[in-house]
C-alpha cells in the first residue's frame, strides 16, 4: 500500500513538471511573431542586407528558437541574443558575439548584418522567405530559409 501511494505521488510530481514545462513553452511562443510558426527550426540565410546582395556562398545565417533566443553566424563570428515583442513590434538584442578577426570585406558584411538584425521591428514570414523591416517599413534584411 505504501508503495502504491509513493508511486501515485511520483506520478503527480511528474504531471506537475510536465505542466510547468508546457506553460513555459506556451509563454515563449507568445514572445515570437505568429507564435513562432514558420520562423523556428529554419536556418535563415540573408540574400540582401538593405540594397546590397549577399554572396550565395556565404556562411551567414540566423536561427530563432521557441524560447525567444536568437543565434547565428555572421560570416566570421558566431552571435547570440534574444527576441522580444515590444509595443512597436519586435526587437532583437543586444547581440553578443565571438571576437575573431577576418578579412575586412567579411567583417564589413558581418557588421551590417548584425546592425540590421538589432534594428528590426517587424517580421514578414512566407514559406521560405523572411523579410525583416524597421519601424518605417524599410527592408533591412531579405532571407531565405534552409531546413
Residue, then its C-alpha position, 0 to 999 in steps of 0.5 A: x500500500x505504501x508503495x502504491x501511494x509513493x508511486x501515485x505521488x511520483x506520478x503527480x510530481x511528474x504531471x506537475x513538471x510536465x505542466x510547468x514545462x508546457x506553460x513555459x513553452x506556451x509563454x515563449x511562443x507568445x514572445x515570437x511573431x505568429x507564435x513562432x510558426x514558420x520562423x523556428x527550426x529554419x536556418x535563415x540565410x540573408x540574400x540582401x542586407x538593405x540594397x546590397x546582395x549577399x554572396x550565395x556562398x556565404x556562411x551567414x545565417x540566423x536561427x530563432x528558437x521557441x524560447x525567444x533566443x536568437x543565434x547565428x553566424x555572421x560570416x566570421x563570428x558566431x552571435x547570440x541574443x534574444x527576441x522580444x515583442x515590444x509595443x512597436x513590434x519586435x526587437x532583437x538584442x543586444x547581440x553578443x558575439x565571438x571576437x575573431x578577426x577576418x578579412x575586412x570585406x567579411x567583417x564589413x558584411x558581418x557588421x551590417x548584418x548584425x546592425x540590421x538584425x538589432x534594428x528590426x521591428x517587424x517580421x514578414x514570414x512566407x514559406x521560405x522567405x523572411x523579410x525583416x523591416x524597421x519601424x518605417x517599413x524599410x527592408x533591412x534584411x531579405x532571407x531565405x530559409x534552409x531546413 
